[in-house]
Amino acid sequence: MIALGCDHGGFELKQEIKKHLDQQNIEYIDYGCDSQEAVDYPIYAKKVARAIQNGECEKGILICGTGIGISITANKFKGIRAALCTDCFSAEATRLHNDANVLAMGGRVVGAGLALKIVDTFLNTPFSNDERHIRRISQIEED
């Protein structure tokens, strides 16, 4: 299950991603927002992060205007590794090396065509399970 969240700056791109996931029969929960009316991105980043923390969802996709604020918020949550990606190489690398569980994108930065390729790369790339990457993720998770 994929958790989706956005603010008004990411609403249009989230709608495109939902259509794309529907076409692939990938299940998701949409945690909002529900329009282009101005809202505060931390509300939606927190909902997605908590859904992953409590096991309701395995991964998340967050979108705001730039992807920056929403990723900063999500990364405050223990166990969340949100990666802001603007290309497929970064999406693949963050899954392979960081076992990122949240993809963040900027709705005003990445066009829909590229964004859908980034989503596919993120969702279809497994974690490498290399010892060095496991060690580094453990260091990230330390208090």
C-alpha positions as YAML, in Angstrom:
chain: A
units: angstrom
residues:
- id: 1
  name: MET
  ca: [0.00, 0.00, 0.00]
- id: 2
  name: ILE
  ca: [1.29, 3.44, -0.98]
- id: 3
  name: ALA
  ca: [0.50, 6.55, 1.07]
- id: 4
  name: LEU
  ca: [-0.02, 9.69, -1.00]
- id: 5
  name: GLY
  ca: [0.06, 13.25, 0.28]
- id: 6
  name: CYS
  ca: [0.45, 16.73, -1.11]
- id: 7
  name: ASP
  ca: [-0.21, 20.38, -0.58]
- id: 8
  name: HIS
  ca: [-1.85, 22.68, -3.11]
- id: 9
  name: GLY
  ca: [1.40, 22.96, -5.08]
- id: 10
  name: GLY
  ca: [1.45, 19.21, -5.61]
- id: 11
  name: PHE
  ca: [-2.25, 18.57, -6.11]
- id: 12
  name: GLU
  ca: [-2.25, 18.37, -9.92]
- id: 13
  name: LEU
  ca: [0.76, 16.04, -10.01]
- id: 14
  name: LYS
  ca: [-0.78, 13.84, -7.33]
- id: 15
  name: GLN
  ca: [-3.86, 13.45, -9.51]
- id: 16
  name: GLU
  ca: [-1.64, 12.26, -12.40]
- id: 17
  name: ILE
  ca: [0.15, 9.82, -10.09]
- id: 18
  name: LYS
  ca: [-3.17, 8.42, -8.85]
- id: 19
  name: LYS
  ca: [-4.28, 7.73, -12.44]
- id: 20
  name: HIS
  ca: [-0.94, 6.07, -13.13]
- id: 21
  name: LEU
  ca: [-1.17, 3.87, -10.03]
- id: 22
  name: ASP
  ca: [-4.76, 2.96, -10.90]
- id: 23
  name: GLN
  ca: [-3.66, 1.83, -14.37]
- id: 24
  name: GLN
  ca: [-1.08, -0.46, -12.74]
- id: 25
  name: ASN
  ca: [-3.50, -1.74, -10.08]
- id: 26
  name: ILE
  ca: [-1.26, -0.41, -7.32]
- id: 27
  name: GLU
  ca: [-3.22, 0.26, -4.15]
- id: 28
  name: TYR
  ca: [-2.85, 3.58, -2.36]
- id: 29
  name: ILE
  ca: [-4.44, 5.72, 0.29]
- id: 30
  name: ASP
  ca: [-4.79, 9.42, -0.49]
- id: 31
  name: TYR
  ca: [-4.20, 11.46, 2.67]
- id: 32
  name: GLY
  ca: [-4.93, 14.78, 0.94]
- id: 33
  name: CYS
  ca: [-5.01, 17.55, 0.16]
- id: 34
  name: ASP
  ca: [-8.10, 17.53, -2.00]
- id: 35
  name: SER
  ca: [-7.88, 20.74, -4.04]
- id: 36
  name: GLN
  ca: [-5.62, 23.55, -5.17]
- id: 37
  name: GLU
  ca: [-6.77, 25.71, -2.27]
- id: 38
  name: ALA
  ca: [-3.77, 26.81, -0.19]
- id: 39
  name: VAL
  ca: [-2.95, 24.48, 2.71]
- id: 40
  name: ASP
  ca: [0.04, 23.77, 4.96]
- id: 41
  name: TYR
  ca: [2.24, 20.94, 3.67]
- id: 42
  name: PRO
  ca: [3.34, 19.66, 7.13]
- id: 43
  name: ILE
  ca: [-0.18, 18.37, 7.79]
- id: 44
  name: TYR
  ca: [0.01, 15.96, 4.85]
- id: 45
  name: ALA
  ca: [3.63, 14.97, 5.33]
- id: 46
  name: LYS
  ca: [2.80, 13.97, 8.90]
- id: 47
  name: LYS
  ca: [-0.20, 11.89, 7.81]
- id: 48
  name: VAL
  ca: [1.90, 9.95, 5.30]
- id: 49
  name: ALA
  ca: [4.81, 9.48, 7.72]
- id: 50
  name: ARG
  ca: [2.49, 8.16, 10.44]
- id: 51
  name: ALA
  ca: [0.80, 5.76, 8.00]
- id: 52
  name: ILE
  ca: [4.21, 4.24, 7.26]
- id: 53
  name: GLN
  ca: [5.26, 4.21, 10.90]
- id: 54
  name: ASN
  ca: [2.12, 2.36, 11.98]
- id: 55
  name: GLY
  ca: [2.37, -0.16, 9.14]
- id: 56
  name: GLU
  ca: [-0.75, 0.94, 7.31]
- id: 57
  name: CYS
  ca: [1.38, 1.69, 4.24]
- id: 58
  name: GLU
  ca: [4.73, 0.39, 3.06]
- id: 59
  name: LYS
  ca: [5.91, 3.44, 1.11]
- id: 60
  name: GLY
  ca: [4.83, 7.00, 0.52]
- id: 61
  name: ILE
  ca: [4.83, 9.66, -2.15]
- id: 62
  name: LEU
  ca: [4.75, 13.30, -1.09]
- id: 63
  name: ILE
  ca: [4.45, 16.33, -3.34]
- id: 64
  name: CYS
  ca: [4.58, 20.04, -2.64]
- id: 65
  name: GLY
  ca: [5.65, 22.93, -4.86]
- id: 66
  name: THR
  ca: [9.36, 22.09, -4.64]
- id: 67
  name: GLY
  ca: [9.32, 18.85, -2.65]
- id: 68
  name: ILE
  ca: [11.69, 20.40, -0.13]
- id: 69
  name: GLY
  ca: [9.40, 21.38, 2.74]
- id: 70
  name: ILE
  ca: [7.33, 18.23, 2.59]
- id: 71
  name: SER
  ca: [10.47, 16.03, 2.63]
- id: 72
  name: ILE
  ca: [12.00, 17.95, 5.54]
- id: 73
  name: THR
  ca: [8.81, 17.40, 7.54]
- id: 74
  name: ALA
  ca: [8.60, 13.68, 6.74]
- id: 75
  name: ASN
  ca: [12.24, 13.12, 7.69]
- id: 76
  name: LYS
  ca: [11.55, 14.30, 11.24]
- id: 77
  name: PHE
  ca: [9.73, 11.01, 11.87]
- id: 78
  name: LYS
  ca: [11.67, 8.01, 13.17]
- id: 79
  name: GLY
  ca: [12.02, 5.34, 10.53]
- id: 80
  name: ILE
  ca: [11.13, 7.63, 7.66]
- id: 81
  name: ARG
  ca: [13.72, 8.12, 4.95]
- id: 82
  name: ALA
  ca: [12.22, 10.60, 2.51]
- id: 83
  name: ALA
  ca: [14.23, 11.38, -0.61]
- id: 84
  name: LEU
  ca: [13.60, 14.37, -2.85]
- id: 85
  name: CYS
  ca: [14.09, 13.10, -6.39]
- id: 86
  name: THR
  ca: [14.05, 15.01, -9.66]
- id: 87
  name: ASP
  ca: [15.42, 12.21, -11.86]
- id: 88
  name: CYS
  ca: [15.29, 8.43, -12.22]
- id: 89
  name: PHE
  ca: [18.93, 7.88, -11.27]
- id: 90
  name: SER
  ca: [18.35, 9.46, -7.85]
- id: 91
  name: ALA
  ca: [15.15, 7.48, -7.34]
- id: 92
  name: GLU
  ca: [16.97, 4.24, -8.12]
- id: 93
  name: ALA
  ca: [20.00, 5.10, -5.99]
- id: 94
  name: THR
  ca: [17.96, 6.09, -2.96]
- id: 95
  name: ARG
  ca: [16.11, 2.78, -3.02]
- id: 96
  name: LEU
  ca: [19.26, 0.71, -3.60]
- id: 97
  name: HIS
  ca: [21.48, 2.52, -1.09]
- id: 98
  name: ASN
  ca: [19.19, 4.24, 1.44]
- id: 99
  name: ASP
  ca: [16.12, 1.99, 1.40]
- id: 100
  name: ALA
  ca: [14.13, 5.23, 1.17]
- id: 101
  name: ASN
  ca: [10.48, 4.66, 1.99]
- id: 102
  name: VAL
  ca: [9.13, 8.03, 0.89]
- id: 103
  name: LEU
  ca: [9.55, 9.67, -2.50]
- id: 104
  name: ALA
  ca: [9.25, 13.45, -2.46]
- id: 105
  name: MET
  ca: [8.82, 15.52, -5.60]
- id: 106
  name: GLY
  ca: [8.12, 19.11, -6.55]
- id: 107
  name: GLY
  ca: [4.92, 19.61, -8.49]
- id: 108
  name: ARG
  ca: [6.33, 22.90, -9.81]
- id: 109
  name: VAL
  ca: [9.71, 21.33, -10.61]
- id: 110
  name: VAL
  ca: [9.09, 17.97, -12.28]
- id: 111
  name: GLY
  ca: [6.68, 17.52, -15.19]
- id: 112
  name: ALA
  ca: [4.13, 14.73, -15.13]
- id: 113
  name: GLY
  ca: [5.88, 12.55, -17.73]
- id: 114
  name: LEU
  ca: [9.17, 12.48, -15.84]
- id: 115
  name: ALA
  ca: [7.42, 12.24, -12.47]
- id: 116
  name: LEU
  ca: [5.65, 9.03, -13.49]
- id: 117
  name: LYS
  ca: [8.96, 7.49, -14.57]
- id: 118
  name: ILE
  ca: [10.48, 8.52, -11.22]
- id: 119
  name: VAL
  ca: [7.53, 6.93, -9.39]
- id: 120
  name: ASP
  ca: [7.96, 3.68, -11.34]
- id: 121
  name: THR
  ca: [11.69, 3.62, -10.67]
- id: 122
  name: PHE
  ca: [11.17, 4.28, -6.96]
- id: 123
  name: LEU
  ca: [8.44, 1.67, -6.54]
- id: 124
  name: ASN
  ca: [10.15, -1.03, -8.62]
- id: 125
  name: THR
  ca: [13.70, -0.77, -7.28]
- id: 126
  name: PRO
  ca: [14.43, -3.04, -4.32]
- id: 127
  name: PHE
  ca: [16.87, -2.25, -1.52]
- id: 128
  name: SER
  ca: [20.27, -3.80, -2.24]
- id: 129
  name: ASN
  ca: [20.70, -5.29, 1.25]
- id: 130
  name: ASP
  ca: [24.44, -4.68, 0.97]
- id: 131
  name: GLU
  ca: [26.10, -4.73, 4.38]
- id: 132
  name: ARG
  ca: [27.60, -1.25, 3.92]
- id: 133
  name: HIS
  ca: [24.17, 0.23, 3.19]
- id: 134
  name: ILE
  ca: [22.55, -1.59, 6.12]
- id: 135
  name: ARG
  ca: [25.31, -0.21, 8.37]
- id: 136
  name: ARG
  ca: [24.80, 3.33, 7.11]
- id: 137
  name: ILE
  ca: [21.01, 3.19, 7.52]
- id: 138
  name: SER
  ca: [21.54, 1.98, 11.10]
- id: 139
  name: GLN
  ca: [23.74, 5.03, 11.68]
- id: 140
  name: ILE
  ca: [21.03, 7.29, 10.29]
- id: 141
  name: GLU
  ca: [18.48, 5.75, 12.64]
- id: 142
  name: GLU
  ca: [20.64, 6.19, 15.76]
- id: 143
  name: ASP
  ca: [19.54, 8.93, 18.17]
...
